[in-house]
């Protein structure tokens, strides 16, 4: 890394953290690059564009920053899965990396609400999905789940995969919001919140199917 890049790194990190917070609180398109620059303490209102390019590029940078840490935990958990693992073992690998990551971040956190904002936006959802699907461990988890559920029709698998993704994203976002607002939460910490999510997603995958 050059001397110029080293000097720019704290500014980039400050912009990323500020953008993540503002996007989480207000939505991506409700926040301008100028507002992000000002909130990040940048005298130059073009700082966001200079360091990241477009707003989509900024969203990608935030998603990638978190995805890298999550993938480290995901890879470790996948390596520990025994042969012949059941649905619960694979769902643990899916959920725990996210809840462990949120637990490790300095409170208050914004990532879960940022993810919820982005995944509900058709124009931006593909960015987060692309980052997630570039993770080898995630593909291994999905293959493991498929192997445990050979009886499910392809369209049912796709439907339940979408349901599980929505459940995980928005349950984490709601917990994060409650913690930020100091309101009661159903679970005491992110670890037990992860247990609740695993229970619910396992039940979703194993639920009976109804024809028609």
Steps between C-alpha positions, in 0.01 A plus 500: 500500500641841402539789743202676341286187538600464865398860569170449319406183690369668820286731286360206304417312821332807648289544186407130497393504866301822456328380183407170663339682793310749286383235254384281791306785660351669194530271197757513224326740261390739773865581574715702262875475455520857624326407826738208547804719438379763747411246769841335453667837563627545146538857384484385140143403414630288213696276740262204462524503123877546512559200729224265383343612172125451474255432782475141381879473535472631856229246584719225356798613710291489820361156415845367411656627823256294707484203262872437535480466880185287480663266248793434736260367765289319242806320363602388849154366581467318168834330562362366829183349350513120526421261218129433467408826674130580537306814410566661838877470461489683166259766627738563792769571242265742326382695806786500753754689287258792472394511865859453618609785274229729639600405855864585425428848360525800729152604620291659368510299179347595168582213267179296548281802426719596206459148360123518547482833315709375211338159458155657463619726219481332158775720359747419779406150615708345225814664637467333839400168344799514267736561791343215699508254211869565443564323832605135450382391846148624430480281190614204709220569751238518226619173352488342846144617550397370159645159583289488818177590318478281190122467541433872450401611148732759347239778515436429869871511574529836326198632689629387838849628427350846441290470818802398707705790363225752579449355847870523584554849360196661658516320834857622543399852391213513749724384783766753405239777493365401842851500647572844355175633647553320833168319474443140618606211275374140509854366544773606739788511251598434141594139578154410628342708223694280260357191668148632448573567134647154450193342660265699276691442176538128566125480558444690176714261296349190657137613484268273299404602149142533379417434138322772309 
